Amino acid sequence: MNIGKVGENGEKRVAEFLRKNGFSVVKRNYQCRYGEIDIIAENKQYILFVEVKTRKENALISGIEAVNSHKQQRIILAAQDYITKTLCEKQPRFDVAEVTVTEKTDGGMAFNLKYIKNAF
C-alpha cells in the first residue's frame, strides 16, 4: 500500500463528501510559511479549514489524536494567513476528517470516513 497515494485518496474522498454536503472546495494543500491546510472549502455561511488524516486500520494513533495542540496552532496560523490574503469575511470553522483504510481480500481498499465539525 503506497502511503502517498492512500493519503491522496483520503483527501479526494473528503473533498467529495464536502461537495455532497453543499460546500465548494476552493483550495487543496494550501501552503504558507506557517504550515499546510489540506482542504479549504466554503458555502454561503462558512469557510472550512479541514485537516485530513488517513490511517490504516489498527494504526497505533488515530487520525484524530494526531491533530494535537501544536498541529492545531499551525493550522490556525495558516488559516489566518489565507483569510488575510483573500479578504474572506465568512465564519471560519476548523474540522478534522479521519479516513480509515482497510485492505480487502481482493486487494482493493475500503475507506471509512469519520468527520468532526468544529473539531477545535
Secondary structure as the mmCIF struct_conf table of DSSP 4:
data_model
#
loop_
_struct_conf.conf_type_id
_struct_conf.id
_struct_conf.beg_label_comp_id
_struct_conf.beg_label_asym_id
_struct_conf.beg_label_seq_id
_struct_conf.end_label_comp_id
_struct_conf.end_label_asym_id
_struct_conf.end_label_seq_id
HELX_RH_AL_P HELX_RH_AL_P1 ILE A 3 LYS A 20
TURN_TY1_P TURN_TY1_P1 ASN A 21 GLY A 22
STRN STRN1 SER A 24 CYS A 32
TURN_TY1_P TURN_TY1_P2 ARG A 33 TYR A 34
STRN STRN2 GLY A 35 GLU A 42
BEND BEND1 LYS A 44 GLN A 45
STRN STRN3 TYR A 46 LYS A 56
TURN_TY1_P TURN_TY1_P3 GLU A 57 ASN A 58
BEND BEND2 LEU A 60 ILE A 61
HELX_RH_AL_P HELX_RH_AL_P2 GLY A 63 ALA A 66
BEND BEND3 VAL A 67 VAL A 67
HELX_RH_AL_P HELX_RH_AL_P3 SER A 69 THR A 86
TURN_TY1_P TURN_TY1_P4 LEU A 87 LEU A 87
BEND BEND4 LYS A 90 LYS A 90
STRN STRN4 GLN A 91 GLU A 103
TURN_TY1_P TURN_TY1_P5 THR A 105 ASP A 106
BEND BEND5 GLY A 107 GLY A 107
STRN STRN5 MET A 109 ILE A 116
TURN_TY1_P TURN_TY1_P6 LYS A 117 ASN A 118
#
